[in-house]
Amino acid sequence: MNKNTWLMILAGLACLTRLLVKTFVPDLILPGLDVAFVCALSLAACLLEAWFSRKETRACPVWDFVYGALAFGVLPLACGWSDPTLAAVLAVAGGVGHLILSFLFGSLRQRLKPGSYAAPAAAAFLLFLAFQGFTGFIGYYL
C-alpha cells in the first residue's frame, strides 16, 4: 500500500474513534483538528509506507494534495467533527501539509539505509518537531 492509502485508513480510524468516543462519553474533552493532527497523520502514513512497502513508490504531487485534502476535509466533515467552513480550510491546509511532508519524508527516505526500522521513525519524529517549530514560529510573528 502507498502512503495515500495509509493516510485514508488512519484519518478514517481517527474520525471513527472520535465519533465513538463522543457518542459514548460525550463529556470527554478531546483535542481538536489542527496542524499538529495533520502533521502527525501524514507522517504516520509515510512511516507506515516506509515500513511495509517492498519498494519505494514514485510520488505524484497532485495525488498527494488530493488525498490530503480529502482525508482532512471530507472525512472530518462526514463524521461531524467540523463544519463546512472549517472543512474547506482543513482541506487546503491538509492537502498542502500532506504534500510538503510527503515530499520531505520521501527525500529523507532516499538517504536512509534500506531495511532499517529506526531510521524512518527518527526521521518522521524529527520532521514532526521541525514542522511544529515552524508553525510556532509563523504563529508568533503573524
Solvent accessible surface area in square Angstrom, and as a share of the most:
residue,aa,sasa,rsa
1,M,126,0.56
2,N,58,0.30
3,K,16,0.07
4,N,11,0.06
5,T,55,0.32
6,W,39,0.14
7,L,0,0.00
8,M,54,0.24
9,I,69,0.35
10,L,36,0.18
11,A,1,0.01
12,G,25,0.25
13,L,99,0.49
14,A,24,0.19
15,C,7,0.04
16,L,93,0.46
17,T,78,0.45
18,R,47,0.17
19,L,80,0.40
20,L,86,0.43
21,V,39,0.23
22,K,74,0.31
23,T,84,0.49
24,F,153,0.64
25,V,75,0.43
26,P,89,0.56
27,D,129,0.67
28,L,83,0.41
29,I,161,0.82
30,L,49,0.24
31,P,109,0.69
32,G,45,0.44
33,L,25,0.13
34,D,77,0.40
35,V,67,0.39
36,A,33,0.25
37,F,40,0.17
38,V,6,0.03
39,C,0,0.00
40,A,45,0.35
41,L,22,0.11
42,S,0,0.00
43,L,7,0.04
44,A,36,0.28
45,A,0,0.00
46,C,2,0.01
47,L,28,0.14
48,L,35,0.17
49,E,10,0.05
50,A,17,0.13
51,W,80,0.28
52,F,121,0.51
53,S,22,0.14
54,R,233,0.85
55,K,150,0.63
56,E,79,0.35
57,T,56,0.33
58,R,232,0.85
59,A,63,0.49
60,C,54,0.32
61,P,83,0.52
62,V,100,0.57
63,W,141,0.49
64,D,4,0.02
65,F,71,0.30
66,V,50,0.29
67,Y,71,0.27
68,G,0,0.00
69,A,17,0.13
70,L,74,0.37
71,A,0,0.00
72,F,1,0.00
73,G,3,0.03
74,V,80,0.46
75,L,50,0.25
76,P,1,0.01
77,L,74,0.37
78,A,84,0.65
79,C,26,0.15
80,G,65,0.62
81,W,37,0.13
82,S,14,0.09
83,D,78,0.40
84,P,99,0.62
85,T,102,0.59
86,L,72,0.36
87,A,7,0.05
88,A,59,0.46
89,V,92,0.53
90,L,11,0.06
91,A,23,0.18
92,V,91,0.52
93,A,45,0.35
94,G,0,0.00
95,G,0,0.00
96,V,62,0.36
97,G,6,0.05
98,H,0,0.00
99,L,52,0.26
100,I,78,0.40
101,L,1,0.00
102,S,5,0.03
103,F,143,0.60
104,L,67,0.34
105,F,5,0.02
106,G,22,0.21
107,S,33,0.21
108,L,66,0.33
109,R,43,0.16
110,Q,127,0.56
111,R,179,0.65
112,L,51,0.25
113,K,151,0.64
114,P,121,0.76
115,G,77,0.74
116,S,32,0.21
117,Y,141,0.54
118,A,75,0.58
119,A,29,0.23
120,P,8,0.05
121,A,33,0.25
122,A,52,0.40
123,A,10,0.08
124,A,8,0.06
125,F,119,0.50
126,L,112,0.56
127,L,20,0.10
128,F,57,0.24
129,L,87,0.43
130,A,62,0.48
131,F,34,0.14
132,Q,54,0.24
133,G,45,0.44
134,F,117,0.49
135,T,41,0.24
136,G,45,0.44
137,F,117,0.49
138,I,68,0.35
139,G,53,0.51
140,Y,171,0.65
141,Y,145,0.55
142,L,174,0.86
